Amino acid sequence: MTVSDHKNNPFGVQWQRYDADAPYPELVKTVPHIAFEVDDLQAALDGQKVIIKPNSPIPGLTVAFIEVNGAPIELMEVDRSICEEDI
């Protein structure tokens, strides 16, 4: 997986490219997604079709993916007391 810097443009767009053998759902690897920051990730996932379970790619950030109407959506919960990245 290759990820661009979301700070290098005025819109905060981050491009992600996945290798063919990357261990992610095909939907995530082939369809662009948007991300939303949520206050409570567990509550936001309630009743949703989770396609990538909650995980923490960096300290203070927990993410999960859901499928909504055939599209992947990334949900992010940020603990700014821990997360050193400018998310």
N, C-alpha and C positions, 0 to 999 in steps of 0.2 A: 504494500500500500504506500502510495506517495501522496503527501498532503502539502498544499500551497500555504503560504503565509496570509492569513486573513487580514493582516494589518497593512498589506501593500496596496490596498485600494480603498477608496472612500466609502465603499458599501459594505465592507467586512465579508466579502465573498471568499469562501475557502473552497478550492477545488480538491477533490479526492479522486485518485485513480487507483484501481484495484488490479493486482495481478490475477490472471485467470485461475490460479490455484489458491487464491486468498480464501480463508475460512469464514466467509460471510455469505448471507443469502444472496442468490442471484439477483433478486429485486434491488437490493442495496448496491450491488456492483454495477448494475446496468441502467438504473433509473435515477436521475438527479433527485436529491432530497433537500428539504428545508429543515432548519433546526429552530427549536423554541426553548427558551429558558423557562423552567417551571420552579415554583417554590417548593413543591413536594412531589418528587418523582414517583414515589410509590402510589400516591393518590392519583396522579395523572395517568398512571398505567392501569388503574382499576377499570375493568370492563373493556380494555383495548386488546387488539390482536398484537401481542408482543412478538417481534421477529428477531430481535437481539436483546437478550436479557441485560439488566443493569450491570454495568461494569465501570471501573474507574481507570481511564487511560492516563490520568495524571492526578497527583494528590489534590483533593478538594473538588474534583469534578467527577460526577457520576452521570453516565449517559445510558440511554436505551433507545431502541428503535421500535416503532409500531408501524403497522400497515393500515392506511386509511384510504378507502376507495381505490385500492390498487397501487398506491404510492407510498414510498417509505418516508417516515417522519422521524426525525431525531429529537428526543427530549433530553434536556440537560438540566441538572441541578448543580448549582455552584455554591460551594462554601467558601466565601471570599476571605474568611479568617485563615484558611489553609492554602487555597489556590493562589499560586504566584503568577499564573498566566493572566493576561488581559483578555478575558473571554468576552 
